[in-house]
Amino acid sequence: MSKKKFEKTIPGHVYKIGFGVNQTELVQKGANMANETPQTFLKNSALEAAHAQIKSDAAGGKE
């Protein structure tokens, strides 16, 4: 059985992400609270989550 090949993400490329109504409202609320645009909010949130995951993995918190 062949495995499905996934392409690596390209740095600097803008990817489109589809959200449902509830997710859109949550992103809008979070962006307004952070006083950022939704695009900037999503980028910063993803970076913060990645840094937290790296820090957790380095501390031996792998699950």
N, CA, C and O atoms as a Tripos MOL2 file, in Angstrom:
@<TRIPOS>MOLECULE
protein
  252   251    63     0     0
PROTEIN
NO_CHARGES

@<TRIPOS>ATOM
      1 N           0.8430   -1.1680    0.0000 N.3       1 MET1
      2 CA          0.0000    0.0000    0.0000 C.3       1 MET1
      3 C           0.8920    1.2360    0.0000 C.2       1 MET1
      4 O           1.8070    1.3550    0.8150 O.2       1 MET1
      5 N           0.6200    2.1370   -0.9060 N.am      2 SER2
      6 CA          1.4540    3.3300   -0.9970 C.3       2 SER2
      7 C           1.0070    4.3760    0.0150 C.2       2 SER2
      8 O          -0.1750    4.5050    0.3360 O.2       2 SER2
      9 N           1.9830    5.1080    0.4980 N.am      3 LYS3
     10 CA          1.6860    6.1710    1.4490 C.3       3 LYS3
     11 C           1.3990    7.4580    0.6890 C.2       3 LYS3
     12 O           1.9810    7.7080   -0.3660 O.2       3 LYS3
     13 N           0.5070    8.2640    1.2280 N.am      4 LYS4
     14 CA          0.1940    9.5460    0.6180 C.3       4 LYS4
     15 C           1.3430   10.5050    0.8940 C.2       4 LYS4
     16 O           1.7690   10.6570    2.0390 O.2       4 LYS4
     17 N           1.8390   11.1450   -0.1440 N.am      5 LYS5
     18 CA          2.9530   12.0710    0.0200 C.3       5 LYS5
     19 C           2.4210   13.4540    0.3690 C.2       5 LYS5
     20 O           1.4890   13.9530   -0.2620 O.2       5 LYS5
     21 N           3.0160   14.0560    1.3670 N.am      6 PHE6
     22 CA          2.6490   15.3930    1.7750 C.3       6 PHE6
     23 C           3.7880   16.3430    1.4310 C.2       6 PHE6
     24 O           4.9580   16.0490    1.6750 O.2       6 PHE6
     25 N           3.4290   17.4760    0.8640 N.am      7 GLU7
     26 CA          4.4400   18.4740    0.5510 C.3       7 GLU7
     27 C           4.7460   19.2840    1.7980 C.2       7 GLU7
     28 O           3.8580   19.5600    2.6050 O.2       7 GLU7
     29 N           6.0000   19.6590    1.9490 N.am      8 LYS8
     30 CA          6.4040   20.4800    3.0840 C.3       8 LYS8
     31 C           5.8760   21.8910    2.8990 C.2       8 LYS8
     32 O           5.6610   22.3480    1.7770 O.2       8 LYS8
     33 N           5.6720   22.5660    4.0090 N.am      9 THR9
     34 CA          5.2280   23.9520    3.9250 C.3       9 THR9
     35 C           6.3660   24.8270    3.4270 C.2       9 THR9
     36 O           7.5420   24.5380    3.6490 O.2       9 THR9
     37 N           5.9970   25.8820    2.7640 N.am     10 ILE10
     38 CA          6.9730   26.7990    2.1840 C.3      10 ILE10
     39 C           7.0040   28.0660    3.0270 C.2      10 ILE10
     40 O           5.9710   28.7180    3.1820 O.2      10 ILE10
     41 N           8.1620   28.4360    3.5780 N.am     11 PRO11
     42 CA          8.2430   29.6640    4.3700 C.3      11 PRO11
     43 C           7.8730   30.8850    3.5380 C.2      11 PRO11
     44 O           8.2960   31.0220    2.3900 O.2      11 PRO11
     45 N           7.0860   31.7570    4.1270 N.am     12 GLY12
     46 CA          6.6990   32.9870    3.4550 C.3      12 GLY12
     47 C           5.4980   32.8440    2.5320 C.2      12 GLY12
     48 O           4.9900   33.8430    2.0240 O.2      12 GLY12
     49 N           5.0340   31.6090    2.3050 N.am     13 HIS13
     50 CA          3.8740   31.3920    1.4470 C.3      13 HIS13
     51 C           2.6030   31.6100    2.2580 C.2      13 HIS13
     52 O           2.5210   31.1860    3.4110 O.2      13 HIS13
     53 N           1.6140   32.2670    1.6650 N.am     14 VAL14
     54 CA          0.3490   32.5170    2.3510 C.3      14 VAL14
     55 C          -0.5940   31.3630    2.0370 C.2      14 VAL14
     56 O          -0.9320   31.1270    0.8770 O.2      14 VAL14
     57 N          -1.0170   30.6450    3.0760 N.am     15 TYR15
     58 CA         -1.9410   29.5340    2.9300 C.3      15 TYR15
     59 C          -3.3310   29.9750    3.3560 C.2      15 TYR15
     60 O          -3.4770   30.7530    4.2980 O.2      15 TYR15
     61 N          -4.3500   29.4820    2.6670 N.am     16 LYS16
     62 CA         -5.7230   29.7970    3.0250 C.3      16 LYS16
     63 C          -6.2430   28.7070    3.9500 C.2      16 LYS16
     64 O          -6.0680   27.5160    3.6920 O.2      16 LYS16
     65 N          -6.8870   29.1370    5.0370 N.am     17 ILE17
     66 CA         -7.4550   28.2060    5.9990 C.3      17 ILE17
     67 C          -8.9420   28.5000    6.1010 C.2      17 ILE17
     68 O          -9.3350   29.6560    6.2590 O.2      17 ILE17
     69 N          -9.7600   27.4850    6.0150 N.am     18 GLY18
     70 CA        -11.2040   27.6680    6.1380 C.3      18 GLY18
     71 C         -11.6570   27.4300    7.5680 C.2      18 GLY18
     72 O         -11.2560   26.4550    8.2040 O.2      18 GLY18
     73 N         -12.4900   28.3210    8.0640 N.am     19 PHE19
     74 CA        -13.0280   28.1910    9.4100 C.3      19 PHE19
     75 C         -14.5390   28.1400    9.3500 C.2      19 PHE19
     76 O         -15.1520   28.6650    8.4210 O.2      19 PHE19
     77 N         -15.1380   27.5040   10.3460 N.am     20 GLY20
     78 CA        -16.5800   27.5420   10.5000 C.3      20 GLY20
     79 C         -16.9800   28.8310   11.1950 C.2      20 GLY20
     80 O         -16.1280   29.6480   11.5450 O.2      20 GLY20
     81 N         -18.2770   29.0090   11.3930 N.am     21 VAL21
     82 CA        -18.7920   30.2350   11.9980 C.3      21 VAL21
     83 C         -18.2600   30.4090   13.4140 C.2      21 VAL21
     84 O         -17.8300   31.5030   13.7780 O.2      21 VAL21
     85 N         -18.2820   29.3520   14.2180 N.am     22 ASN22
     86 CA        -17.8350   29.4570   15.6120 C.3      22 ASN22
     87 C         -16.3460   29.7790   15.7010 C.2      22 ASN22
     88 O         -15.9370   30.6010   16.5210 O.2      22 ASN22
     89 N         -15.5430   29.1420   14.8680 N.am     23 GLN23
     90 CA        -14.1130   29.4020   14.8870 C.3      23 GLN23
     91 C         -13.8110   30.8290   14.4420 C.2      23 GLN23
     92 O         -12.9160   31.4760   14.9860 O.2      23 GLN23
     93 N         -14.5570   31.3160   13.4560 N.am     24 THR24
     94 CA        -14.3560   32.6890   12.9770 C.3      24 THR24
     95 C         -14.6510   33.6870   14.0800 C.2      24 THR24
     96 O         -13.9160   34.6580   14.2600 O.2      24 THR24
     97 N         -15.7350   33.4460   14.8260 N.am     25 GLU25
     98 CA        -16.0880   34.3460   15.9300 C.3      25 GLU25
     99 C         -15.0140   34.3270   17.0120 C.2      25 GLU25
    100 O         -14.6730   35.3750   17.5600 O.2      25 GLU25
    101 N         -14.4790   33.1490   17.3240 N.am     26 LEU26
    102 CA        -13.4340   33.0520   18.3420 C.3      26 LEU26
    103 C         -12.1630   33.7770   17.9050 C.2      26 LEU26
    104 O         -11.5180   34.4490   18.7100 O.2      26 LEU26
    105 N         -11.8070   33.6410   16.6350 N.am     27 VAL27
    106 CA        -10.6190   34.3300   16.1220 C.3      27 VAL27
    107 C         -10.8340   35.8340   16.1660 C.2      27 VAL27
    108 O          -9.9290   36.5770   16.5450 O.2      27 VAL27
    109 N         -12.0160   36.2880   15.7830 N.am     28 GLN28
    110 CA        -12.3070   37.7220   15.8050 C.3      28 GLN28
    111 C         -12.2510   38.2760   17.2220 C.2      28 GLN28
    112 O         -11.6990   39.3530   17.4500 O.2      28 GLN28
    113 N         -12.8230   37.5410   18.1780 N.am     29 LYS29
    114 CA        -12.7880   37.9940   19.5730 C.3      29 LYS29
    115 C         -11.3520   38.0500   20.0890 C.2      29 LYS29
    116 O         -10.9580   39.0230   20.7320 O.2      29 LYS29
    117 N         -10.5780   37.0170   19.8090 N.am     30 GLY30
    118 CA         -9.1840   36.9940   20.2460 C.3      30 GLY30
    119 C          -8.3670   38.1010   19.6140 C.2      30 GLY30
    120 O          -7.5420   38.7260   20.2800 O.2      30 GLY30
    121 N          -8.5910   38.3480   18.3320 N.am     31 ALA31
    122 CA         -7.8610   39.4080   17.6340 C.3      31 ALA31
    123 C          -8.2300   40.7740   18.1950 C.2      31 ALA31
    124 O          -7.3660   41.6390   18.3420 O.2      31 ALA31
    125 N          -9.4980   40.9730   18.5070 N.am     32 ASN32
    126 CA         -9.9210   42.2510   19.0870 C.3      32 ASN32
    127 C          -9.3310   42.4500   20.4740 C.2      32 ASN32
    128 O          -8.9290   43.5600   20.8230 O.2      32 ASN32
    129 N          -9.2750   41.3890   21.2670 N.am     33 MET33
    130 CA         -8.7030   41.4960   22.6130 C.3      33 MET33
    131 C          -7.2100   41.8070   22.5390 C.2      33 MET33
    132 O          -6.6870   42.5490   23.3700 O.2      33 MET33
    133 N          -6.5290   41.2450   21.5510 N.am     34 ALA34
    134 CA         -5.0880   41.4680   21.3940 C.3      34 ALA34
    135 C          -4.7940   42.7250   20.5790 C.2      34 ALA34
    136 O          -3.6360   43.1110   20.4240 O.2      34 ALA34
    137 N          -5.8500   43.3630   20.0590 N.am     35 ASN35
    138 CA         -5.7200   44.5700   19.2420 C.3      35 ASN35
    139 C          -4.8170   44.3140   18.0290 C.2      35 ASN35
    140 O          -3.9040   45.0870   17.7390 O.2      35 ASN35
    141 N          -5.0980   43.2080   17.3320 N.am     36 GLU36
    142 CA         -4.3450   42.8120   16.1450 C.3      36 GLU36
    143 C          -5.3210   42.4610   15.0290 C.2      36 GLU36
    144 O          -6.5130   42.2710   15.2690 O.2      36 GLU36
    145 N          -4.8030   42.3770   13.8140 N.am     37 THR37
    146 CA         -5.6290   41.8810   12.7200 C.3      37 THR37
    147 C          -5.7690   40.3680   12.8890 C.2      37 THR37
    148 O          -4.9060   39.7390   13.5010 O.2      37 THR37
    149 N          -6.8380   39.7750   12.3590 N.am     38 PRO38
    150 CA         -6.9840   38.3190   12.4800 C.3      38 PRO38
    151 C          -5.7910   37.5460   11.9130 C.2      38 PRO38
    152 O          -5.3900   36.5300   12.4810 O.2      38 PRO38
    153 N          -5.2250   38.0120   10.8050 N.am     39 GLN39
    154 CA         -4.0770   37.3260   10.2060 C.3      39 GLN39
    155 C          -2.8700   37.3710   11.1380 C.2      39 GLN39
    156 O          -2.1970   36.3580   11.3330 O.2      39 GLN39
    157 N          -2.5950   38.5300   11.7090 N.am     40 THR40
    158 CA         -1.4770   38.6720   12.6380 C.3      40 THR40
    159 C          -1.7280   37.8620   13.9000 C.2      40 THR40
    160 O          -0.8120   37.2390   14.4370 O.2      40 THR40
    161 N          -2.9690   37.8720   14.3720 N.am     41 PHE41
    162 CA         -3.3290   37.1170   15.5670 C.3      41 PHE41
    163 C          -3.0780   35.6250   15.3660 C.2      41 PHE41
    164 O          -2.5170   34.9640   16.2410 O.2      41 PHE41
    165 N          -3.4920   35.0930   14.2120 N.am     42 LEU42
    166 CA         -3.2910   33.6680   13.9370 C.3      42 LEU42
    167 C          -1.8080   33.3200   13.8550 C.2      42 LEU42
    168 O          -1.3800   32.2880   14.3710 O.2      42 LEU42
    169 N          -1.0260   34.1820   13.2060 N.am     43 LYS43
    170 CA          0.4170   33.9340   13.1050 C.3      43 LYS43
    171 C           1.0630   33.9240   14.4860 C.2      43 LYS43
    172 O           1.8240   33.0140   14.8150 O.2      43 LYS43
    173 N           0.7580   34.9350   15.2910 N.am     44 ASN44
    174 CA          1.3560   35.0270   16.6250 C.3      44 ASN44
    175 C           0.9100   33.8730   17.5140 C.2      44 ASN44
    176 O           1.7120   33.3380   18.2800 O.2      44 ASN44
    177 N          -0.3590   33.4830   17.4230 N.am     45 SER45
    178 CA         -0.8630   32.3710   18.2240 C.3      45 SER45
    179 C          -0.1750   31.0650   17.8490 C.2      45 SER45
    180 O           0.1810   30.2690   18.7180 O.2      45 SER45
    181 N           0.0080   30.8510   16.5500 N.am     46 ALA46
    182 CA          0.6810   29.6340   16.0940 C.3      46 ALA46
    183 C           2.1320   29.6110   16.5540 C.2      46 ALA46
    184 O           2.6370   28.5650   16.9620 O.2      46 ALA46
    185 N           2.8070   30.7560   16.4900 N.am     47 LEU47
    186 CA          4.1990   30.8230   16.9430 C.3      47 LEU47
    187 C           4.3040   30.5800   18.4460 C.2      47 LEU47
    188 O           5.2040   29.8720   18.8980 O.2      47 LEU47
    189 N           3.3890   31.1630   19.2220 N.am     48 GLU48
    190 CA          3.4040   30.9530   20.6690 C.3      48 GLU48
    191 C           3.1670   29.4860   21.0030 C.2      48 GLU48
    192 O           3.8260   28.9370   21.8860 O.2      48 GLU48
    193 N           2.2280   28.8460   20.3020 N.am     49 ALA49
    194 CA          1.9500   27.4330   20.5420 C.3      49 ALA49
    195 C           3.1550   26.5690   20.1720 C.2      49 ALA49
    196 O           3.4720   25.6130   20.8790 O.2      49 ALA49
    197 N           3.8250   26.8990   19.0740 N.am     50 ALA50
    198 CA          5.0090   26.1390   18.6590 C.3      50 ALA50
    199 C           6.1410   26.2930   19.6640 C.2      50 ALA50
    200 O           6.8120   25.3180   20.0000 O.2      50 ALA50
    201 N           6.3560   27.5200   20.1480 N.am     51 HIS51
    202 CA          7.4040   27.7430   21.1460 C.3      51 HIS51
    203 C           7.0860   26.9970   22.4380 C.2      51 HIS51
    204 O           7.9840   26.4330   23.0640 O.2      51 HIS51
    205 N           5.8210   26.9890   22.8400 N.am     52 ALA52
    206 CA          5.4260   26.2690   24.0520 C.3      52 ALA52
    207 C           5.6480   24.7680   23.8840 C.2      52 ALA52
    208 O           6.0830   24.0960   24.8180 O.2      52 ALA52
    209 N           5.3480   24.2400   22.6920 N.am     53 GLN53
    210 CA          5.5420   22.8190   22.4290 C.3      53 GLN53
    211 C           7.0230   22.4620   22.4460 C.2      53 GLN53
    212 O           7.4080   21.4320   23.0000 O.2      53 GLN53
    213 N           7.8500   23.3020   21.8460 N.am     54 ILE54
    214 CA          9.2980   23.0560   21.8360 C.3      54 ILE54
    215 C           9.8440   23.0800   23.2540 C.2      54 ILE54
    216 O          10.6560   22.2340   23.6290 O.2      54 ILE54
    217 N           9.3960   24.0560   24.0400 N.am     55 LYS55
    218 CA          9.8560   24.1710   25.4180 C.3      55 LYS55
    219 C           9.4140   22.9550   26.2370 C.2      55 LYS55
    220 O          10.1730   22.4510   27.0650 O.2      55 LYS55
    221 N           8.1900   22.4910   26.0040 N.am     56 SER56
    222 CA          7.6710   21.3220   26.7080 C.3      56 SER56
    223 C           8.4570   20.0680   26.3290 C.2      56 SER56
    224 O           8.7950   19.2570   27.1920 O.2      56 SER56
    225 N           8.7470   19.9120   25.0370 N.am     57 ASP57
    226 CA          9.5100   18.7530   24.5810 C.3      57 ASP57
    227 C          10.9320   18.7690   25.1370 C.2      57 ASP57
    228 O          11.4770   17.7220   25.4850 O.2      57 ASP57
    229 N          11.5280   19.9450   25.2190 N.am     58 ALA58
    230 CA         12.8910   20.0580   25.7370 C.3      58 ALA58
    231 C          12.9470   19.7350   27.2250 C.2      58 ALA58
    232 O          13.9680   19.2660   27.7270 O.2      58 ALA58
    233 N          11.8420   19.9870   27.9300 N.am     59 ALA59
    234 CA         11.7880   19.7120   29.3610 C.3      59 ALA59
    235 C          11.4390   18.2550   29.6450 C.2      59 ALA59
    236 O          11.3530   17.8510   30.8050 O.2      59 ALA59
    237 N          11.2380   17.4670   28.5950 N.am     60 GLY60
    238 CA         10.9260   16.0560   28.7930 C.3      60 GLY60
    239 C           9.4500   15.7950   28.9350 C.2      60 GLY60
    240 O           9.0620   14.7450   29.4460 O.2      60 GLY60
    241 N           8.6150   16.7120   28.5020 N.am     61 GLY61
    242 CA          7.1790   16.5530   28.6250 C.3      61 GLY61
    243 C           6.5300   15.9660   27.3950 C.2      61 GLY61
    244 O           5.3860   16.2960   27.0820 O.2      61 GLY61
    245 N           7.2470   15.0900   26.6800 N.am     62 LYS62
    246 CA          6.6720   14.4750   25.4800 C.3      62 LYS62
    247 C           5.5850   13.5020   25.8830 C.2      62 LYS62
    248 O           5.7000   12.7670   26.8640 O.2      62 LYS62
    249 N           4.5080   13.5240   25.0790 N.am     63 GLU63
    250 CA          3.4040   12.5910   25.3480 C.3      63 GLU63
    251 C           3.1760   11.7040   24.1620 C.2      63 GLU63
    252 O           2.2900   10.8500   24.1900 O.2      63 GLU63
@<TRIPOS>BOND
     1     1     2 1
     2     2     3 1
     3     3     4 2
     4     3     5 am
     5     5     6 1
     6     6     7 1
     7     7     8 2
     8     7     9 am
     9     9    10 1
    10    10    11 1
    11    11    12 2
    12    11    13 am
    13    13    14 1
    14    14    15 1
    15    15    16 2
    16    15    17 am
    17    17    18 1
    18    18    19 1
    19    19    20 2
    20    19    21 am
    21    21    22 1
    22    22    23 1
    23    23    24 2
    24    23    25 am
    25    25    26 1
    26    26    27 1
    27    27    28 2
    28    27    29 am
    29    29    30 1
    30    30    31 1
    31    31    32 2
    32    31    33 am
    33    33    34 1
    34    34    35 1
    35    35    36 2
    36    35    37 am
    37    37    38 1
    38    38    39 1
    39    39    40 2
    40    39    41 am
    41    41    42 1
    42    42    43 1
    43    43    44 2
    44    43    45 am
    45    45    46 1
    46    46    47 1
    47    47    48 2
    48    47    49 am
    49    49    50 1
    50    50    51 1
    51    51    52 2
    52    51    53 am
    53    53    54 1
    54    54    55 1
    55    55    56 2
    56    55    57 am
    57    57    58 1
    58    58    59 1
    59    59    60 2
    60    59    61 am
    61    61    62 1
    62    62    63 1
    63    63    64 2
    64    63    65 am
    65    65    66 1
    66    66    67 1
    67    67    68 2
    68    67    69 am
    69    69    70 1
    70    70    71 1
    71    71    72 2
    72    71    73 am
    73    73    74 1
    74    74    75 1
    75    75    76 2
    76    75    77 am
    77    77    78 1
    78    78    79 1
    79    79    80 2
    80    79    81 am
    81    81    82 1
    82    82    83 1
    83    83    84 2
    84    83    85 am
    85    85    86 1
    86    86    87 1
    87    87    88 2
    88    87    89 am
    89    89    90 1
    90    90    91 1
    91    91    92 2
    92    91    93 am
    93    93    94 1
    94    94    95 1
    95    95    96 2
    96    95    97 am
    97    97    98 1
    98    98    99 1
    99    99   100 2
   100    99   101 am
   101   101   102 1
   102   102   103 1
   103   103   104 2
   104   103   105 am
   105   105   106 1
   106   106   107 1
   107   107   108 2
   108   107   109 am
   109   109   110 1
   110   110   111 1
   111   111   112 2
   112   111   113 am
   113   113   114 1
   114   114   115 1
   115   115   116 2
   116   115   117 am
   117   117   118 1
   118   118   119 1
   119   119   120 2
   120   119   121 am
   121   121   122 1
   122   122   123 1
   123   123   124 2
   124   123   125 am
   125   125   126 1
   126   126   127 1
   127   127   128 2
   128   127   129 am
   129   129   130 1
   130   130   131 1
   131   131   132 2
   132   131   133 am
   133   133   134 1
   134   134   135 1
   135   135   136 2
   136   135   137 am
   137   137   138 1
   138   138   139 1
   139   139   140 2
   140   139   141 am
   141   141   142 1
   142   142   143 1
   143   143   144 2
   144   143   145 am
   145   145   146 1
   146   146   147 1
   147   147   148 2
   148   147   149 am
   149   149   150 1
   150   150   151 1
   151   151   152 2
   152   151   153 am
   153   153   154 1
   154   154   155 1
   155   155   156 2
   156   155   157 am
   157   157   158 1
   158   158   159 1
   159   159   160 2
   160   159   161 am
   161   161   162 1
   162   162   163 1
   163   163   164 2
   164   163   165 am
   165   165   166 1
   166   166   167 1
   167   167   168 2
   168   167   169 am
   169   169   170 1
   170   170   171 1
   171   171   172 2
   172   171   173 am
   173   173   174 1
   174   174   175 1
   175   175   176 2
   176   175   177 am
   177   177   178 1
   178   178   179 1
   179   179   180 2
   180   179   181 am
   181   181   182 1
   182   182   183 1
   183   183   184 2
   184   183   185 am
   185   185   186 1
   186   186   187 1
   187   187   188 2
   188   187   189 am
   189   189   190 1
   190   190   191 1
   191   191   192 2
   192   191   193 am
   193   193   194 1
   194   194   195 1
   195   195   196 2
   196   195   197 am
   197   197   198 1
   198   198   199 1
   199   199   200 2
   200   199   201 am
   201   201   202 1
   202   202   203 1
   203   203   204 2
   204   203   205 am
   205   205   206 1
   206   206   207 1
   207   207   208 2
   208   207   209 am
   209   209   210 1
   210   210   211 1
   211   211   212 2
   212   211   213 am
   213   213   214 1
   214   214   215 1
   215   215   216 2
   216   215   217 am
   217   217   218 1
   218   218   219 1
   219   219   220 2
   220   219   221 am
   221   221   222 1
   222   222   223 1
   223   223   224 2
   224   223   225 am
   225   225   226 1
   226   226   227 1
   227   227   228 2
   228   227   229 am
   229   229   230 1
   230   230   231 1
   231   231   232 2
   232   231   233 am
   233   233   234 1
   234   234   235 1
   235   235   236 2
   236   235   237 am
   237   237   238 1
   238   238   239 1
   239   239   240 2
   240   239   241 am
   241   241   242 1
   242   242   243 1
   243   243   244 2
   244   243   245 am
   245   245   246 1
   246   246   247 1
   247   247   248 2
   248   247   249 am
   249   249   250 1
   250   250   251 1
   251   251   252 2
@<TRIPOS>SUBSTRUCTURE
     1 MET1         2 RESIDUE 1 A MET
     2 SER2         6 RESIDUE 1 A SER
     3 LYS3        10 RESIDUE 1 A LYS
     4 LYS4        14 RESIDUE 1 A LYS
     5 LYS5        18 RESIDUE 1 A LYS
     6 PHE6        22 RESIDUE 1 A PHE
     7 GLU7        26 RESIDUE 1 A GLU
     8 LYS8        30 RESIDUE 1 A LYS
     9 THR9        34 RESIDUE 1 A THR
    10 ILE10       38 RESIDUE 1 A ILE
    11 PRO11       42 RESIDUE 1 A PRO
    12 GLY12       46 RESIDUE 1 A GLY
    13 HIS13       50 RESIDUE 1 A HIS
    14 VAL14       54 RESIDUE 1 A VAL
    15 TYR15       58 RESIDUE 1 A TYR
    16 LYS16       62 RESIDUE 1 A LYS
    17 ILE17       66 RESIDUE 1 A ILE
    18 GLY18       70 RESIDUE 1 A GLY
    19 PHE19       74 RESIDUE 1 A PHE
    20 GLY20       78 RESIDUE 1 A GLY
    21 VAL21       82 RESIDUE 1 A VAL
    22 ASN22       86 RESIDUE 1 A ASN
    23 GLN23       90 RESIDUE 1 A GLN
    24 THR24       94 RESIDUE 1 A THR
    25 GLU25       98 RESIDUE 1 A GLU
    26 LEU26      102 RESIDUE 1 A LEU
    27 VAL27      106 RESIDUE 1 A VAL
    28 GLN28      110 RESIDUE 1 A GLN
    29 LYS29      114 RESIDUE 1 A LYS
    30 GLY30      118 RESIDUE 1 A GLY
    31 ALA31      122 RESIDUE 1 A ALA
    32 ASN32      126 RESIDUE 1 A ASN
    33 MET33      130 RESIDUE 1 A MET
    34 ALA34      134 RESIDUE 1 A ALA
    35 ASN35      138 RESIDUE 1 A ASN
    36 GLU36      142 RESIDUE 1 A GLU
    37 THR37      146 RESIDUE 1 A THR
    38 PRO38      150 RESIDUE 1 A PRO
    39 GLN39      154 RESIDUE 1 A GLN
    40 THR40      158 RESIDUE 1 A THR
    41 PHE41      162 RESIDUE 1 A PHE
    42 LEU42      166 RESIDUE 1 A LEU
    43 LYS43      170 RESIDUE 1 A LYS
    44 ASN44      174 RESIDUE 1 A ASN
    45 SER45      178 RESIDUE 1 A SER
    46 ALA46      182 RESIDUE 1 A ALA
    47 LEU47      186 RESIDUE 1 A LEU
    48 GLU48      190 RESIDUE 1 A GLU
    49 ALA49      194 RESIDUE 1 A ALA
    50 ALA50      198 RESIDUE 1 A ALA
    51 HIS51      202 RESIDUE 1 A HIS
    52 ALA52      206 RESIDUE 1 A ALA
    53 GLN53      210 RESIDUE 1 A GLN
    54 ILE54      214 RESIDUE 1 A ILE
    55 LYS55      218 RESIDUE 1 A LYS
    56 SER56      222 RESIDUE 1 A SER
    57 ASP57      226 RESIDUE 1 A ASP
    58 ALA58      230 RESIDUE 1 A ALA
    59 ALA59      234 RESIDUE 1 A ALA
    60 GLY60      238 RESIDUE 1 A GLY
    61 GLY61      242 RESIDUE 1 A GLY
    62 LYS62      246 RESIDUE 1 A LYS
    63 GLU63      250 RESIDUE 1 A GLU
